[in-house]
């Protein structure tokens, strides 16, 4: 099963992606994590990605698509995966030819996301460079402007399922798993 996870920064995609991965025995892949790892590298591409993330911008398609396709071609992703943060633009969605079984949208208000992120820090108690208030607000605005049309793209293909992301972590996970079971029984995404 190939699952996409959507939501603004702070919606809980990473948390839910990891929980779903455990329940479904599928690997979880986040483009945000990939890019942050690459940003730590001293390579030219890594430095470019670091600057792009720190500015709260999206990494361009010509870099993002090959990176994601390379990861998904690995053996551990052959039986399915949970992908967080991609496709993020209509262009990426149209160019991404891999079969999608379901796309989840974790609905969280901008206010709730900003509140959650204001308490999130790195492992040593520091704020990550790509999580300054200005970068977060820019990324949330970009989500509304650039990624919301992708949600409509998957809605028109009857693949989008909206889940409230403003519940307890366990309740959200139960909602996601319930929808996946519904889907796996051949009922489609409705219900």
Beta strands, then each sheet from edge to edge (+ up, - down):
strand 1: 2-6
strand 2: 27-30
strand 3: 81-84
strand 4: 102-107
strand 5: 160-164
sheet 1: 2+ 3+ 1+ 4+ 5+
end
